[in-house]
C-alpha cells in the first residue's frame, strides 16, 4: 500500500489485459486509438473490481489480511503501463492522465479505508453503511462513470470530478 499509481512498478506475477494486441491500431478521427481504448476500459474494470473488494471488506466487517489489495494495485499499475505504451494521440495522452488520476484517487481511498479497518476505526468497523456517505468513494465512482463514457466514445473531453 502507499505506492503511487504512476510509478509503474513491474512485478513478475502481474497479468496483462486479455487478448492479443490489435492489428494495426486505427485512430478514430483524431480521437483515441482502438488499442488504447481497449486497454483503458480493461483498466477501469480492474479499478472497479479493486474498489468493490474493499467495499465488501468494509460492509461485511472482514478483517484486513494478506496482500490482495496490493495485488489489485499492482495489476492496475501494470494495465496503466500498457495504456501508456498504447497511447499515441493527444486524446490518448489526455485520457491517460485522467486514468492515472483516477488510480491515484482510488489508491489513496483504499489506503485510508484499509488503514481505518486495521486500526479498528469504529465508524468503518461497526457501521456497514459507512460507504454510503463516503465523499471520496462518491467522487471515484462519478469519475469512473465519466471515464467509461468518454473512453468508449473515443473522443477526449474533461470533467473536474476526476481532478
VENKA-V659253 format. One line per field, one symbol per residue. psi: psi as a letter, one per 40 degrees, with the letter a starting at -180 (. if undefined). burial: # if it has 24 or more other C-alpha atoms within 12 Angstrom, else .. Layout:
psi: ???
burial: ???
This chain:
psi: iehieeefhhidehiiiiiiiiihhhiggeaiiddddddddddddddddddddddddddeeiihiaeddddddddddddddddddehdidddddddddddddddddddddddddddddefhdddddheedddehdddddddddddddddddddehhiihede.
burial: #.####.#......###.............#####################.###.##..#..#....################.####.#####################.#####......##....##....##..##.######.###.####....#.
